[in-house]
Amino acid sequence: METKRGLDPEYVLVIHGGAGVINRSSMDADTEKSYRDALDAALTVGDNILSAGGTSLDAVEAVVAWMEDNPLFNAGKGSVFTYEGKIEMDASIMNGIDLSAGAVGGVSHIKNPVKLARFVMEKTPHVMLAGKGAEEFAKSQGISMMDSSYFFTQRRWDSHLKGLEEQKQTPADKHGTVGAVALDKHGNLAAATSTGGMTNKRWNRIGDTPVIGAGVYANNNTCAISSTGHGEYFIRWAVAHDISAMMEYKGSTITEAASHVIMEKLAAAGGEGGVIGVDRKGELTMTFNSEGMYRGFIMPGKRYVGIYGDE
Amino acid sequence: METKRGLDPEYVLVIHGGAGVINRSSMDADTEKSYRDALDAALTVGDNILSAGGTSLDAVEAVVAWMEDNPLFNAGKGSVFTYEGKIEMDASIMNGIDLSAGAVGGVSHIKNPVKLARFVMEKTPHVMLAGKGAEEFAKSQGISMMDSSYFFTQRRWDSHLKGLEEQKQTPADKHGTVGAVALDKHGNLAAATSTGGMTNKRWNRIGDTPVIGAGVYANNNTCAISSTGHGEYFIRWAVAHDISAMMEYKGSTITEAASHVIMEKLAAAGGEGGVIGVDRKGELTMTFNSEGMYRGFIMPGKRYVGIYGDE
C-alpha cells in the first residue's frame, strides 16, 4: 500500500501506561515481563487497525479500551480507589481533523470510560460530562455498565489501605494513566487518555486526564498528545496544548516542544510525568522527567517497548 | 503613590458579564440601565481593593463574588436551570505569580463558587473538584451553603420552561458567565470566572469555566484571561491558554493574540463569545465575536462600561 507522505511512515501509534518511580529495583522479573507483554499486545491492537487503513481515532480508542480492560494499568479494571474506597475514572478523546473532543470525569460503573468519552464527542453537543450525569447518558446510549466488583483488584485495594494507614505512598502508587496517540494512513491525528486517578483522592477530584489541553490534545496542524503524571501540574501548565502551541507559534518540532515543556517548564516546577506525541509527518516523542514510563510505539517495520529511563 | 512601571497604569481591572446576542432591540432602557449600573458597581468593588494596594487575586475574587450575588448575571444567584430544573454552577480562579489554580464544577448549594475555587487552590493539593465532593469539601471549610431557593429567579425559570417547550432559545438565554482579570500595583496578574452554565444542560455537563486554559488562565509572564461564550468551543480551542501561548511563543501583544484567537480561529469555527484580558504592562483587551458583551474596565483616572458591539 502506498503512503501519501513519501518516506515518512505510513502510520504511527504511540502508547503509554503511566509514568513515575519505575526502576529496576522496584520491579521483579515476572512483573516486568507482564508489563512488556501487555504493552506489546496493546501495540498489536492498534497496528491491526492502522495497517488496514483504519482511522487514528478508532485506533487510539481501541488501544486505550484494551488497556482499560487490563488490570495492570490504573484505568478501567484495575483503577485505584478513592479515599472512600470507591472507583472514579476519568477519560478523554480528541480528533485532530476538526478538534472535536469528548471527556468524562468521575464515572464509577463504565467498563470503558474512553468509549463513553467518544460517545460524548459524537452524540452530544457537549465536550465534558461528569459523575452521575455522565452515567445517565451512558445508560441512554446502551454503554456497558459494570458492578463495582468488576473494577476491584487486590493490589489497588492494598495500596488504598496502605495509603490510609501511612498517609504516604510512592508516586508510582499514587497515580497512573494510559494513553495512545496515532497518525493514520489518511494523515489524521488523534489522541486518547484514561485513568483511575490518584489513589485516595477526595472530594471528587478531577485530574488532567479529562481536561482537554492538559491530559489530551490533537490538532492535525500540529500534533496529538497524551499525558501522564501529577495531574494538577499538567492542568496548570496546560501541557498537551502548550506543546501544540509551541509548534504552531514558534515552529518547533514535536521533540523540541515536548522537551521544553516536560524537561524544563514542568521539571522546574516539580511536576513529575511525561507525554507521548506524534505529528503529521510521523515524528514521535516519548518524553518524561520521571524515572520511568511504560511506553511503546509501532510503525511499519518498527516496534518498541520500554519501561525504564535508560532504554 | 508611585508605580513601579513608569507611565503604565498602576493597576487595571477588566470585567465581563457574559457575551452573546445582546443588542439594542433586545433590551429595554430600564434593563440596560440596570446592567450598566451593575457593571459600574462591580468595577468599584475591585477598584477599592486595587487602589489600596490589594492583590489582583483578592480583587478578581471579590468582583466575581459580587457579580455572583447579583441576580442579573448567570452565576451564583440568578444562575440558569438545568434540564431537570436544578442549579449547577462552575467557577475557577488562577494566580499569575505561580500558576496556582482552583476550580469547581457542578456545585448546587455554594453561595459563591469563586470563593470555593480559591479554597480548592489554597487548601487542597488539587486543582479541580466536582459535584457532591466539592460541596463536602466546602462544608469542611465552613463555606456558605445555600438552600436551592436562594438561587431561584423567575426570569431564569421562565427561560428554563420556555426552552423545554420550544427546544430552542436564543444564545443569550442559553449561556452567560461573569469574569474578572486584574493587574495589581505589585505587578501581579490574576483571573477568575464563574457561571451557572448553559440553560437546560444535561448529564452534569461541565463547560469551559472550570477548565484551566479554556475559561481562565493567568501567568505573570504573559497575561490574565477570562472567557465567556459557547463553552465547548472554548475548551476545544483552549482559548485562554492559546492567547497566553501566542504571546509567549510568537511575541504577540495581548490585543493581537486575543484578536487572532477570537476573531479568526474561533469565529471561523462558529464559536461565539469573547474574552477579557490584561498583561503585565497594563495593556487590556475586551475582544468578542458576538453582537455584544457586558463589560467594563477601570484604572487610575479611567473607567469604562459597555454592552453593545459598537460602543
Chai-1 contact restraints between the chains, C-beta under 6 A:
chainA,res_idxA,chainB,res_idxB,connection_type,confidence,min_distance_angstrom,max_distance_angstrom,comment,restraint_id
A,L99,B,R236,contact,1.0,0.0,6.0,A-B,restraint_1
A,A101,B,R236,contact,1.0,0.0,6.0,A-B,restraint_2
A,G106,B,A130,contact,1.0,0.0,6.0,A-B,restraint_3
A,H126,B,R205,contact,1.0,0.0,6.0,A-B,restraint_4
A,V127,B,E232,contact,1.0,0.0,6.0,A-B,restraint_5
A,V127,B,I235,contact,1.0,0.0,6.0,A-B,restraint_6
A,M128,B,I206,contact,1.0,0.0,6.0,A-B,restraint_7
A,L129,B,W203,contact,1.0,0.0,6.0,A-B,restraint_8
A,L129,B,N204,contact,1.0,0.0,6.0,A-B,restraint_9
A,L129,B,R205,contact,1.0,0.0,6.0,A-B,restraint_10
A,A130,B,G106,contact,1.0,0.0,6.0,A-B,restraint_11
A,A130,B,A130,contact,1.0,0.0,6.0,A-B,restraint_12
A,A130,B,N204,contact,1.0,0.0,6.0,A-B,restraint_13
A,A130,B,I206,contact,1.0,0.0,6.0,A-B,restraint_14
A,G131,B,G131,contact,1.0,0.0,6.0,A-B,restraint_15
A,G131,B,N204,contact,1.0,0.0,6.0,A-B,restraint_16
A,G133,B,W203,contact,1.0,0.0,6.0,A-B,restraint_17
A,G133,B,N204,contact,1.0,0.0,6.0,A-B,restraint_18
A,A134,B,W203,contact,1.0,0.0,6.0,A-B,restraint_19
A,E136,B,W203,contact,1.0,0.0,6.0,A-B,restraint_20
A,F137,B,W203,contact,1.0,0.0,6.0,A-B,restraint_21
A,W203,B,L129,contact,1.0,0.0,6.0,A-B,restraint_22
A,W203,B,G133,contact,1.0,0.0,6.0,A-B,restraint_23
A,W203,B,A134,contact,1.0,0.0,6.0,A-B,restraint_24
A,W203,B,E136,contact,1.0,0.0,6.0,A-B,restraint_25
A,W203,B,F137,contact,1.0,0.0,6.0,A-B,restraint_26
A,N204,B,L129,contact,1.0,0.0,6.0,A-B,restraint_27
A,N204,B,A130,contact,1.0,0.0,6.0,A-B,restraint_28
A,N204,B,G131,contact,1.0,0.0,6.0,A-B,restraint_29
A,N204,B,G133,contact,1.0,0.0,6.0,A-B,restraint_30
A,R205,B,H126,contact,1.0,0.0,6.0,A-B,restraint_31
A,R205,B,L129,contact,1.0,0.0,6.0,A-B,restraint_32
A,I206,B,M128,contact,1.0,0.0,6.0,A-B,restraint_33
A,I206,B,A130,contact,1.0,0.0,6.0,A-B,restraint_34
A,V211,B,V211,contact,1.0,0.0,6.0,A-B,restraint_35
A,I212,B,I235,contact,1.0,0.0,6.0,A-B,restraint_36
A,G213,B,G213,contact,1.0,0.0,6.0,A-B,restraint_37
A,G213,B,A238,contact,1.0,0.0,6.0,A-B,restraint_38
A,E232,B,V127,contact,1.0,0.0,6.0,A-B,restraint_39
A,I235,B,V127,contact,1.0,0.0,6.0,A-B,restraint_40
A,I235,B,I212,contact,1.0,0.0,6.0,A-B,restraint_41
A,R236,B,L99,contact,1.0,0.0,6.0,A-B,restraint_42
A,R236,B,A101,contact,1.0,0.0,6.0,A-B,restraint_43
A,A238,B,G213,contact,1.0,0.0,6.0,A-B,restraint_44
A,A238,B,H241,contact,1.0,0.0,6.0,A-B,restraint_45
A,H241,B,A238,contact,1.0,0.0,6.0,A-B,restraint_46
A,H241,B,H241,contact,1.0,0.0,6.0,A-B,restraint_47
A,A245,B,A245,contact,1.0,0.0,6.0,A-B,restraint_48
A,M246,B,Y249,contact,1.0,0.0,6.0,A-B,restraint_49
A,Y249,B,M246,contact,1.0,0.0,6.0,A-B,restraint_50
A,Y249,B,Y249,contact,1.0,0.0,6.0,A-B,restraint_51
A,Y249,B,K250,contact,1.0,0.0,6.0,A-B,restraint_52
A,K250,B,Y249,contact,1.0,0.0,6.0,A-B,restraint_53
